[in-house]
Amino acid sequence: MSNVAEEKQQEAQQIEYSGDAVDYDNVVSNLAAQDRIPWYKKPNLRRLYITFIGSVLCVETTSGYDASVTNGLQSVPLWNSYFHNPTGTILGLIGSMYALGAIVSVPFVPYIADRFGRKLTTQLGCLIICIGAAIQTASQDRGMFMASRAIIGVGITPAIVGASNLISELAHPKERARLGSLFNAFFFTGSSLAAIITIATFRMKSHWAWRIPSIFQILPALVTLGFIHLIPESPRWLISKQRDAEALAVLVKYHAEGDEHSEFAHAEFAQIKQTLALEKEIAKQSWSALIATKGNRRRALIAAFLGLATQWSGNGLISYYLSPILVNVGITDSLTKQSINLSITLWGAITAFTIAFFSSRYPRRKVYLTCTISILTVFVIWTAASARYAATGSKSWSGLVIALIFIYQPCYNMAFNALSYAYLPELFPYQIRTRGASVFQWFSRAALFLNTFVNPIGMKNAGWKYLCSYCVFIAFEIVFIFFLFPETHGKTIEELAFLYEDDTHHEQARRVQNHKDDAGHVIDDARV
């Protein structure tokens, strides 16, 4: 009976405050939409976003560098001879150790990020990456090389989780989605850098031909460590630690250009504060929270799917094993393979950055569907062209395969690269956001581990037929997205906190309205 009474009371509260809730529910979005001044004309916000490049966006450069350097080293004769010409299972193990390290670190990252903050988590990850890169450069045998790659993998998860959350929680609502898209685009700055360094050193007559590309893997992490102290901590994390004055100061400085009386900064602060307070009432800060409610189970399912899809859509073949793909279509010259690798990574960078500036303008669900349908089309034609080359040996079919690899880049980048780190924060409320990101990371790294281990074996044993497995999975992706992906476009991450809990959403809006003046009290307290 008590449950029924509580439900009726909640319904009555929703009716009582429905007018206020409707007025305030979209207040932050409406105020942001009314702001016609672009970010580059706001000195404080402009400075923050420029600093993002070296502090947090640069983190994803490490992922791109690792993928490309692993790819490029396979075309370096001295690397192959030093490690006894690895192929098949051994080559798969070398490639997959990075993902294995990432898988191991995933369960610990949310606790570190929620207790010590997003900045410290990112710094810790970068320090571990530096250690791994140093060991990789000094590797004396195959085991040492694989261990170094596992250490780099351990570091990449806290670095990415910390950095991606800093972006989504520090950015102004107007630019948050676009910055999230740019985060993944920086993958290609790393892959391009690795391709350039590898092509510049692979002709060297000493083992520095592969040690120099290895040591440069430390560069993005060092840049992040040098710049991250220039940006503030997440205001959402500060509020969760009862450091309200510091959080409000961050919002006022960067989202209101120092105007302490800004209605937008006050509204944003009140909305964040009350959303976090309500989330604490309905969620336990543990992994069990991800399966505690129907809404959270659906969020976790989508995060897991995105982790798998970002690695099992064919990109792993191009990123890690381009050399065997090219050999399968008759291209064996090392310089030619290095040149194609460099061209693909540069083209990927151009398309990724271009798409990142536009993809956030469109509904997420439609972009994901367009992405997967186009990828499937490319893969079906790629499979057919590879089969024809195997049957005829014609260079025209080989050329078509290479052209399709280039066409694939914008198809993949329009959603899986551009939207993944923008879409995830929109799905998860603050209290489980780092756990949601960790679910994504765990499934992404698990898929990458399986990919990098199985791909060389599959290509060696099945040839072009191995591509059929990708066609099947990509077709499944289309069905999953069509039926299960929610639309989040045009809302703030606070307004999406109760995406699957409409009744609680109304309650959240009511509380935000009732406590709207909290920001003003904090300002007064800070002045005393």
C-alpha positions as CSV (number, residue, x, y, z in Angstrom):
1,M,0.0,0.0,0.0
2,S,2.9,2.3,0.8
3,N,4.2,1.9,-2.7
4,V,0.9,2.9,-4.2
5,A,0.7,5.9,-1.9
6,E,4.2,7.0,-2.9
7,E,3.3,6.6,-6.6
8,K,0.2,8.8,-6.1
9,Q,2.1,11.4,-4.2
10,Q,4.7,11.5,-7.0
11,E,2.0,11.9,-9.6
12,A,0.4,14.7,-7.6
13,Q,3.8,16.4,-7.4
14,Q,4.3,16.1,-11.1
15,I,0.9,17.7,-11.8
16,E,1.5,20.4,-9.2
17,Y,4.8,21.4,-10.7
18,S,4.2,20.6,-14.3
19,G,4.0,24.2,-15.3
20,D,7.3,25.0,-13.7
21,A,8.9,21.8,-15.0
22,V,8.0,22.6,-18.6
23,D,9.3,26.1,-18.2
24,Y,12.6,25.1,-16.8
25,D,13.2,21.7,-18.3
26,N,14.8,23.2,-21.3
27,V,16.1,26.4,-19.7
28,V,19.8,25.7,-20.3
29,S,19.3,24.6,-23.9
30,N,17.1,27.7,-24.6
31,L,19.6,30.1,-23.0
32,A,22.4,28.4,-25.0
33,A,20.5,28.7,-28.2
34,Q,19.9,32.4,-27.5
35,D,23.7,32.9,-27.2
36,R,24.7,34.1,-30.7
37,I,28.3,34.9,-29.9
38,P,30.6,32.2,-31.3
39,W,33.2,30.6,-29.0
40,Y,36.2,32.1,-30.7
41,K,34.9,35.6,-29.7
42,K,34.8,34.6,-26.0
43,P,38.4,35.0,-24.6
44,N,38.1,32.6,-21.7
45,L,36.2,29.9,-23.6
46,R,38.6,30.3,-26.6
47,R,41.6,29.8,-24.3
48,L,40.0,26.7,-22.8
49,Y,39.3,25.1,-26.1
50,I,42.8,25.9,-27.5
51,T,44.3,24.3,-24.3
52,F,42.0,21.3,-24.9
53,I,44.2,20.4,-27.9
54,G,47.3,19.7,-25.9
55,S,45.6,18.6,-22.7
56,V,42.8,16.2,-23.5
57,L,42.2,15.9,-27.3
58,C,45.8,14.8,-27.7
59,V,45.1,11.7,-25.6
60,E,43.3,10.0,-28.5
61,T,46.4,10.7,-30.6
62,T,48.1,7.8,-28.6
63,S,45.5,5.3,-29.8
64,G,46.0,6.3,-33.4
65,Y,49.7,6.2,-33.1
66,D,49.7,2.7,-31.7
67,A,47.4,1.4,-34.5
68,S,49.5,2.9,-37.2
69,V,52.9,2.1,-35.8
70,T,51.9,-1.5,-35.4
71,N,50.7,-1.5,-39.0
72,G,53.8,0.3,-40.3
73,L,56.3,-1.9,-38.4
74,Q,55.1,-4.9,-40.3
75,S,56.5,-3.4,-43.4
76,V,59.9,-2.7,-41.9
77,P,62.3,-5.5,-42.8
78,L,64.6,-5.1,-39.8
79,W,61.6,-5.3,-37.4
80,N,60.5,-8.5,-39.0
81,S,63.9,-10.1,-38.9
82,Y,64.6,-9.0,-35.3
83,F,61.3,-10.6,-34.1
84,H,61.7,-13.7,-36.3
85,N,59.2,-12.8,-39.0
86,P,56.0,-13.1,-37.0
87,T,52.9,-14.2,-38.9
88,G,49.5,-15.8,-38.0
89,T,49.1,-16.5,-34.3
90,I,52.3,-14.8,-33.2
91,L,51.6,-11.6,-35.2
92,G,48.1,-11.7,-33.7
93,L,49.5,-11.9,-30.2
94,I,51.8,-9.0,-30.7
95,G,49.0,-6.9,-32.0
96,S,46.5,-7.9,-29.3
97,M,48.6,-7.3,-26.2
98,Y,47.7,-3.6,-26.3
99,A,44.0,-4.4,-26.1
100,L,44.6,-7.0,-23.4
101,G,46.3,-4.4,-21.2
102,A,43.4,-2.1,-21.7
103,I,40.9,-4.8,-20.7
104,V,42.8,-5.4,-17.4
105,S,42.7,-1.8,-16.3
106,V,39.0,-1.1,-17.1
107,P,37.4,-2.3,-13.8
108,F,39.6,0.1,-11.8
109,V,39.2,3.2,-13.8
110,P,35.8,4.4,-12.6
111,Y,36.8,4.2,-9.0
112,I,40.0,6.3,-9.7
113,A,38.1,8.8,-11.8
114,D,35.2,9.3,-9.4
115,R,37.4,9.5,-6.3
116,F,40.4,11.4,-7.5
117,G,39.0,13.4,-10.4
118,R,39.2,13.3,-14.2
119,K,42.5,15.2,-14.4
120,L,44.5,12.9,-12.1
121,T,43.0,9.8,-13.9
122,T,44.2,11.2,-17.3
123,Q,47.7,12.0,-15.9
124,L,48.0,8.5,-14.4
125,G,47.2,6.9,-17.7
126,C,49.7,9.1,-19.6
127,L,52.5,8.2,-17.1
128,I,51.8,4.5,-17.6
129,I,51.9,5.0,-21.4
130,C,55.3,6.7,-21.1
131,I,56.7,3.7,-19.2
132,G,55.3,1.3,-21.8
133,A,56.7,3.2,-24.7
134,A,60.2,3.4,-23.1
135,I,60.1,-0.4,-22.6
136,Q,59.0,-1.0,-26.2
137,T,61.8,1.1,-27.5
138,A,64.3,-0.9,-25.5
139,S,62.8,-4.3,-26.3
140,Q,65.4,-7.1,-26.6
141,D,63.1,-9.9,-27.6
142,R,59.5,-10.7,-28.6
143,G,58.3,-11.2,-25.0
144,M,59.6,-7.8,-23.9
145,F,58.0,-6.1,-26.9
146,M,54.6,-7.7,-26.2
147,A,54.8,-6.8,-22.4
148,S,55.5,-3.2,-23.3
149,R,52.4,-3.1,-25.5
150,A,50.3,-4.5,-22.7
151,I,51.6,-1.7,-20.4
152,I,50.7,0.9,-22.9
153,G,47.2,-0.7,-23.1
154,V,46.9,-0.5,-19.3
155,G,47.5,3.3,-19.5
156,I,45.3,4.1,-22.4
157,T,42.0,3.3,-20.7
158,P,42.3,5.8,-17.7
159,A,43.8,8.4,-20.1
160,I,40.8,8.1,-22.5
161,V,38.1,7.8,-19.8
162,G,39.5,10.8,-17.9
163,A,40.0,13.0,-21.0
164,S,36.7,12.2,-22.7
165,N,34.8,13.0,-19.5
166,L,36.7,16.3,-19.0
167,I,35.7,17.3,-22.5
168,S,32.0,16.6,-22.1
169,E,31.8,18.0,-18.6
170,L,33.8,21.2,-19.2
171,A,32.6,22.2,-22.7
172,H,29.9,24.7,-23.2
173,P,26.6,23.0,-24.2
174,K,26.7,24.6,-27.6
175,E,30.1,23.0,-28.5
176,R,30.0,19.8,-26.4
177,A,29.0,17.4,-29.1
178,R,31.4,18.9,-31.6
179,L,34.3,18.6,-29.2
180,G,33.4,15.1,-28.5
181,S,33.5,14.4,-32.2
182,L,36.9,16.1,-32.5
183,F,38.3,13.9,-29.7
184,N,38.0,10.7,-31.8
185,A,39.2,12.6,-34.9
186,F,42.6,13.1,-33.1
187,F,43.1,9.3,-33.6
188,F,44.2,10.2,-37.1
189,T,46.7,12.8,-35.9
190,G,48.5,9.9,-34.2
191,S,48.1,7.5,-37.0
192,S,49.4,10.1,-39.5
193,L,52.4,10.9,-37.3
194,A,53.3,7.2,-36.9
195,A,53.0,6.6,-40.7
196,I,55.2,9.6,-41.5
197,I,57.9,8.6,-38.9
198,T,57.8,4.9,-40.1
199,I,58.2,5.8,-43.7
200,A,61.1,8.1,-42.8
201,T,63.0,5.5,-40.9
202,F,62.2,2.1,-42.4
203,R,65.2,2.3,-44.8
204,M,67.7,2.7,-42.0
205,K,70.3,0.0,-41.7
206,S,70.1,-0.3,-37.9
207,H,67.4,-1.4,-35.5
208,W,66.6,2.3,-34.9
209,A,64.4,1.8,-38.0
210,W,61.8,0.4,-35.6
211,R,63.0,1.8,-32.3
212,I,62.6,5.5,-33.4
213,P,58.9,5.0,-34.3
214,S,58.5,3.2,-30.9
215,I,60.0,6.0,-28.8
216,F,57.8,8.6,-30.5
217,Q,54.8,6.9,-29.0
218,I,55.7,8.7,-25.8
219,L,55.2,12.1,-27.4
220,P,51.3,12.6,-27.2
221,A,51.4,11.5,-23.5
222,L,54.1,14.0,-22.7
223,V,52.2,16.8,-24.4
224,T,49.1,15.9,-22.3
225,L,51.1,15.9,-19.1
226,G,52.5,19.3,-20.0
227,F,49.2,20.9,-20.8
228,I,46.6,19.3,-18.5
229,H,47.4,21.5,-15.5
230,L,46.3,24.5,-17.6
231,I,42.6,23.3,-17.6
232,P,40.2,23.2,-14.6
233,E,38.8,20.1,-13.1
234,S,35.3,19.0,-14.1
235,P,32.6,21.2,-12.4
236,R,30.4,18.1,-12.1
237,W,33.1,16.2,-10.3
238,L,33.7,19.3,-8.0
239,I,30.0,19.5,-7.1
240,S,29.9,15.7,-6.4
241,K,32.7,16.4,-3.8
242,Q,30.8,19.4,-2.3
243,R,33.2,21.9,-3.7
244,D,30.4,24.1,-5.0
245,A,32.2,27.4,-5.0
246,E,35.0,26.0,-7.2
247,A,32.5,24.4,-9.6
248,L,30.6,27.6,-9.9
249,A,33.8,29.6,-10.5
250,V,34.6,27.3,-13.4
251,L,31.2,27.8,-15.0
252,V,31.2,31.5,-14.5
253,K,34.7,31.9,-15.9
254,Y,34.3,29.7,-19.0
255,H,30.6,29.6,-19.7
256,A,29.8,33.2,-18.7
257,E,33.1,34.9,-19.4
258,G,33.5,35.9,-15.8
259,D,30.0,37.4,-15.3
260,E,29.0,36.4,-11.8
261,H,25.4,37.5,-12.5
262,S,25.0,35.4,-15.6
263,E,21.6,33.7,-15.7
264,F,23.0,30.9,-17.9
265,A,25.8,30.1,-15.4
266,H,23.4,30.2,-12.5
267,A,20.9,27.9,-14.3
268,E,23.6,25.5,-15.4
269,F,25.0,25.3,-11.9
270,A,21.6,24.7,-10.3
271,Q,20.7,22.1,-12.9
272,I,23.9,20.2,-12.4
273,K,23.7,20.3,-8.6
274,Q,20.2,19.1,-8.4
275,T,20.6,16.5,-11.1
276,L,23.5,15.0,-9.2
277,A,21.5,15.2,-5.9
278,L,18.6,13.3,-7.4
279,E,20.8,10.8,-9.1
280,K,22.3,9.9,-5.7
281,E,18.9,9.2,-4.4
282,I,18.1,6.7,-7.1
283,A,21.5,5.1,-7.9
284,K,24.2,3.3,-6.0
285,Q,27.7,4.2,-7.0
286,S,28.8,0.7,-7.9
287,W,28.9,-1.6,-11.0
288,S,25.5,-3.0,-9.9
289,A,24.0,0.3,-10.8
290,L,24.4,-0.5,-14.4
291,I,21.9,-3.3,-14.2
292,A,19.8,-2.0,-11.3
293,T,17.1,-0.5,-13.5
294,K,15.6,-1.2,-17.0
295,G,16.9,2.2,-18.2
296,N,20.5,1.5,-17.0
297,R,20.5,-2.0,-18.5
298,R,19.6,-0.5,-21.9
299,R,22.3,2.2,-21.5
300,A,24.9,-0.5,-20.7
301,L,23.7,-2.6,-23.6
302,I,24.2,0.3,-26.0
303,A,27.6,1.1,-24.6
304,A,28.7,-2.5,-25.0
305,F,27.4,-2.6,-28.5
306,L,29.2,0.7,-29.4
307,G,32.4,-0.8,-28.0
308,L,32.1,-3.8,-30.3
309,A,30.9,-1.9,-33.3
310,T,33.7,0.6,-33.2
311,Q,36.2,-2.3,-33.6
312,W,34.2,-4.9,-35.6
313,S,33.1,-2.7,-38.5
314,G,36.3,-3.4,-40.5
315,N,38.4,-0.6,-39.2
316,G,40.7,-2.9,-37.3
317,L,41.7,-4.6,-40.6
318,I,42.9,-1.3,-42.1
319,S,44.4,0.1,-38.9
320,Y,46.4,-2.9,-37.8
321,Y,46.8,-5.2,-40.7
322,L,46.9,-3.2,-43.9
323,S,50.1,-4.9,-45.0
324,P,48.6,-8.4,-45.2
325,I,45.5,-7.0,-47.0
326,L,47.8,-5.4,-49.6
327,V,49.8,-8.6,-50.0
328,N,46.5,-10.5,-50.6
329,V,45.8,-8.2,-53.6
330,G,49.4,-8.5,-55.0
331,I,51.1,-5.4,-53.5
332,T,54.4,-6.6,-51.8
333,D,56.9,-3.8,-52.2
334,S,57.7,-2.2,-48.7
335,L,57.8,1.4,-50.0
336,T,54.5,1.0,-51.9
337,K,52.8,-0.4,-48.8
338,Q,54.2,2.4,-46.6
339,S,53.1,5.0,-49.1
340,I,49.6,3.6,-49.2
341,N,49.5,3.4,-45.4
342,L,50.5,7.1,-45.1
343,S,48.0,8.1,-47.8
344,I,45.1,6.3,-46.1
345,T,45.9,7.8,-42.6
346,L,46.2,11.3,-44.0
347,W,42.9,10.9,-45.9
348,G,41.4,9.5,-42.7
349,A,42.5,12.6,-40.8
350,I,41.1,15.0,-43.4
351,T,37.7,13.2,-43.5
352,A,37.6,12.8,-39.7
353,F,38.2,16.4,-38.9
354,T,35.9,17.6,-41.6
355,I,33.0,15.4,-40.5
356,A,33.6,16.2,-36.8
357,F,32.6,19.8,-37.5
358,F,29.3,18.9,-39.1
359,S,28.1,15.5,-37.7
360,S,26.9,16.9,-34.4
361,R,24.4,19.0,-36.2
362,Y,22.3,16.0,-37.2
363,P,20.2,13.5,-35.3
364,R,22.5,10.8,-33.9
365,R,20.3,7.9,-34.8
366,K,20.1,8.8,-38.5
367,V,23.8,9.4,-38.7
368,Y,24.6,6.0,-37.2
369,L,22.2,4.3,-39.6
370,T,23.7,6.1,-42.6
371,C,27.2,5.2,-41.4
372,T,26.5,1.4,-41.0
373,I,24.5,1.1,-44.3
374,S,27.3,2.8,-46.2
375,I,30.0,0.6,-44.5
376,L,28.0,-2.5,-45.4
377,T,27.8,-1.4,-49.0
378,V,31.6,-0.9,-49.1
379,F,32.4,-4.2,-47.5
380,V,30.1,-6.2,-49.8
381,I,31.8,-4.7,-52.9
382,W,35.2,-5.1,-51.3
383,T,34.6,-8.8,-50.7
384,A,33.4,-9.3,-54.2
385,A,36.5,-7.4,-55.6
386,S,38.8,-9.5,-53.5
387,A,37.2,-12.7,-54.7
388,R,37.6,-11.6,-58.3
389,Y,41.3,-10.7,-57.8
390,A,41.9,-14.1,-56.2
391,A,40.3,-15.8,-59.2
392,T,41.9,-13.6,-62.0
393,G,44.9,-11.8,-60.5
394,S,43.8,-8.7,-62.4
395,K,45.3,-5.4,-61.3
396,S,42.0,-3.7,-61.9
397,W,40.4,-5.6,-59.1
398,S,43.4,-4.9,-56.9
399,G,43.0,-1.2,-57.6
400,L,39.3,-1.3,-56.8
401,V,40.1,-2.8,-53.4
402,I,42.5,0.0,-52.6
403,A,39.9,2.6,-53.8
404,L,37.3,1.0,-51.5
405,I,39.6,1.3,-48.5
406,F,39.8,5.0,-49.2
407,I,36.0,5.2,-49.6
408,Y,35.6,3.3,-46.3
409,Q,37.2,6.1,-44.3
410,P,34.5,8.8,-44.5
411,C,31.8,6.1,-44.2
412,Y,33.2,4.9,-40.9
413,N,34.2,8.4,-39.6
414,M,30.8,9.9,-40.0
415,A,29.5,8.1,-36.8
416,F,31.8,5.6,-35.2
417,N,34.6,8.1,-35.1
418,A,32.7,11.4,-34.9
419,L,29.9,10.6,-32.5
420,S,31.0,7.8,-30.1
421,Y,32.5,10.1,-27.5
422,A,29.7,12.6,-28.0
423,Y,26.9,10.1,-27.8
424,L,28.1,8.2,-24.7
425,P,28.0,11.1,-22.2
426,E,24.5,11.8,-23.5
427,L,23.3,8.3,-22.6
428,F,24.6,8.1,-19.0
429,P,23.8,10.3,-16.0
430,Y,26.8,11.6,-14.0
431,Q,26.7,9.0,-11.2
432,I,27.4,6.2,-13.6
433,R,29.0,8.1,-16.5
434,T,32.6,6.8,-15.9
435,R,31.2,3.3,-15.5
436,G,29.3,3.7,-18.8
437,A,32.5,4.9,-20.5
438,S,34.4,2.0,-18.9
439,V,31.8,-0.5,-20.3
440,F,32.4,1.0,-23.7
441,Q,36.2,0.8,-23.3
442,W,36.1,-2.8,-22.0
443,F,34.0,-4.1,-24.9
444,S,36.0,-2.0,-27.4
445,R,39.3,-3.3,-26.1
446,A,37.9,-6.9,-25.9
447,A,36.8,-6.6,-29.5
448,L,40.2,-5.1,-30.4
449,F,42.0,-7.9,-28.7
450,L,40.0,-10.6,-30.5
451,N,40.3,-8.6,-33.8
452,T,44.0,-8.1,-33.6
453,F,44.5,-11.8,-32.6
454,V,42.2,-13.4,-35.1
455,N,42.5,-11.1,-38.2
456,P,46.0,-12.3,-39.3
457,I,45.0,-15.9,-38.8
458,G,41.7,-15.4,-40.7
459,M,43.4,-13.6,-43.6
460,K,46.1,-16.2,-43.8
461,N,43.8,-19.2,-43.7
462,A,40.6,-17.9,-45.4
463,G,41.8,-15.1,-47.6
464,W,39.0,-12.9,-49.1
465,K,36.3,-15.2,-47.5
466,Y,37.2,-13.9,-44.1
467,L,35.7,-10.5,-45.1
468,C,32.2,-12.2,-45.2
469,S,32.2,-12.3,-41.4
470,Y,32.4,-8.5,-41.3
471,C,29.5,-8.2,-43.7
472,V,27.4,-10.3,-41.4
473,F,28.2,-8.3,-38.3
474,I,27.8,-4.9,-39.9
475,A,24.3,-6.1,-41.1
476,F,23.5,-6.9,-37.4
477,E,24.7,-3.4,-36.5
478,I,22.1,-1.8,-38.7
479,V,19.3,-3.8,-37.1
480,F,20.5,-3.0,-33.5
481,I,20.8,0.7,-34.2
482,F,17.3,0.9,-35.8
483,F,15.5,-0.7,-32.9
484,L,17.5,0.3,-29.8
485,F,19.3,3.6,-30.3
486,P,17.5,6.5,-28.7
487,E,17.7,10.0,-30.1
488,T,19.6,12.5,-27.9
489,H,20.2,15.4,-30.4
490,G,19.6,18.9,-29.1
491,K,19.6,18.2,-25.3
492,T,22.1,19.0,-22.5
493,I,23.6,16.1,-20.7
494,E,21.6,17.1,-17.6
495,E,18.3,17.1,-19.5
496,L,19.2,13.6,-20.7
497,A,20.1,12.3,-17.3
498,F,16.7,10.6,-17.1
499,L,16.4,9.6,-20.7
500,Y,14.6,6.4,-19.8
501,E,13.0,7.6,-16.5
502,D,10.4,10.2,-17.5
503,D,8.7,10.4,-14.1
504,T,12.0,11.1,-12.4
505,H,12.8,13.6,-15.1
506,H,9.8,15.7,-14.0
507,E,10.9,15.5,-10.4
508,Q,14.4,16.6,-11.4
509,A,13.0,19.6,-13.3
510,R,10.8,20.5,-10.3
511,R,13.8,20.5,-7.9
512,V,16.0,22.5,-10.2
513,Q,13.2,25.1,-10.4
514,N,12.8,25.2,-6.6
515,H,16.5,25.5,-6.0
516,K,17.4,27.8,-8.8
517,D,18.8,30.4,-6.4
518,D,21.4,28.0,-5.0
519,A,24.0,29.4,-7.3
520,G,23.5,32.9,-6.0
521,H,23.9,31.7,-2.4
522,V,27.2,30.0,-3.3
523,I,28.5,33.3,-4.9
524,D,27.6,35.2,-1.7
525,D,29.3,32.6,0.4
526,A,32.4,32.7,-1.8
527,R,32.6,36.5,-1.4
528,V,32.5,36.4,2.4
